Amino acid sequence: MKQVTESQWTVQERSLVKAALAIARSREVEAIIQVVRQQSGHLTTLDEVWQLHDFLSARRFDLDGKYGDDGDEEILFLLAKLTKDGWLTSQDLAGLEAAKLSKITALTRVL
């Protein structure tokens, strides 16, 4: 699979990717908030509070790492992972070049 380099991304594609990443992050954040709402209503022990804290710390680390750096070399892998994990849909990526969409689809099968 040919590697996509910085020069192969159009201005429109860069804008689309930025919007797609914002959508995915928003969806993930909303899912975290739902978990916190559900779990916080059932806390009865200090250990449960610390478990929730650990969950939040892990999710924060994951989100910061995932969305903090969208370098061109890794962007196809990130888009594929977000698609595979259900945070992005093919509609969110509509407008990308067909070859990039094909690579993303192929990567979702191997990640």
Protein Blocks (a to p, Z undefined) as FASTA:
>chain_A
ZZddfklpcfklmmmmmmmmmmmmmmmmmmmmmmmmmmmmmgcbfklmmmmmmmmmmmmm
mmmmmmmpccfklmmmmmmmmmmnopacfklmgoiafklmmmmmmmmmmZZ
